[in-house]
Amino acid sequence: MIVSWPNQVELWFAKIERDVIARGVFTSVPDLKRKPMRYIRKYNEQAKSVQWKYFDPTRRITPYSIITDN
């Protein structure tokens, strides 16, 4: 499965929205700021590193592989 880092960022924000914002009851703007940050801190306590691997060097992006229309 190929997953780019922008997709990972989208998934992370979707998770925060689903787990915190959509289910939350917020009494103020500071409360809206505080609850997602609390969730992120708790989530990071069990953080696991990601080992990125690249298996197909023929598909690697290089400065010469960028095509521009000039």
C-alpha positions as CSV (number, residue, x, y, z in Angstrom):
1,M,0.0,0.0,0.0
2,I,1.4,3.4,-1.0
3,V,0.5,6.2,1.4
4,S,2.1,9.6,1.0
5,W,2.8,11.9,3.9
6,P,0.1,14.4,2.9
7,N,-2.4,11.5,3.0
8,Q,-1.1,10.7,6.5
9,V,-1.7,14.3,7.6
10,E,-5.3,14.2,6.2
11,L,-5.9,11.0,8.1
12,W,-4.5,12.5,11.3
13,F,-6.8,15.5,11.1
14,A,-9.8,13.3,10.2
15,K,-9.1,11.3,13.3
16,I,-9.0,14.4,15.5
17,E,-12.2,15.6,14.0
18,R,-13.9,12.3,14.4
19,D,-12.7,11.5,18.0
20,V,-12.7,15.0,19.5
21,I,-14.4,17.7,17.6
22,A,-17.5,15.9,16.2
23,R,-18.3,14.3,19.6
24,G,-17.3,17.3,21.7
25,V,-19.3,19.8,23.6
26,F,-17.3,23.0,23.9
27,T,-18.3,25.8,26.2
28,S,-15.9,28.4,24.9
29,V,-13.1,29.0,22.3
30,P,-10.4,28.3,24.9
31,D,-12.2,25.0,25.6
32,L,-12.2,24.2,21.9
33,K,-8.4,24.8,21.9
34,R,-7.8,22.8,25.1
35,K,-9.6,19.6,24.3
36,P,-7.9,18.7,21.0
37,M,-4.5,19.5,22.5
38,R,-5.3,17.2,25.5
39,Y,-6.2,14.5,23.0
40,I,-2.9,15.0,21.0
41,R,-0.8,14.9,24.2
42,K,-2.5,11.6,25.3
43,Y,-2.1,10.2,21.8
44,N,1.6,11.1,21.7
45,E,2.2,9.2,25.0
46,Q,1.9,6.0,22.9
47,A,3.6,7.3,19.8
48,K,5.3,4.8,17.5
49,S,7.9,5.7,14.9
50,V,7.2,5.1,11.3
51,Q,9.8,3.4,9.2
52,W,9.4,4.8,5.7
53,K,10.6,2.4,3.0
54,Y,11.0,3.0,-0.7
55,F,11.0,-0.2,-2.8
56,D,11.0,1.0,-6.4
57,P,14.0,3.3,-7.2
58,T,12.8,3.7,-10.8
59,R,9.8,5.8,-9.5
60,R,11.9,8.0,-7.2
61,I,11.4,11.7,-7.8
62,T,14.6,13.5,-8.8
63,P,15.3,17.1,-9.9
64,Y,15.5,15.8,-13.5
65,S,12.1,14.0,-13.3
66,I,10.1,17.2,-12.9
67,I,8.4,18.3,-16.1
68,T,7.6,22.0,-16.6
69,D,5.9,23.8,-19.4
70,N,7.9,26.8,-20.4
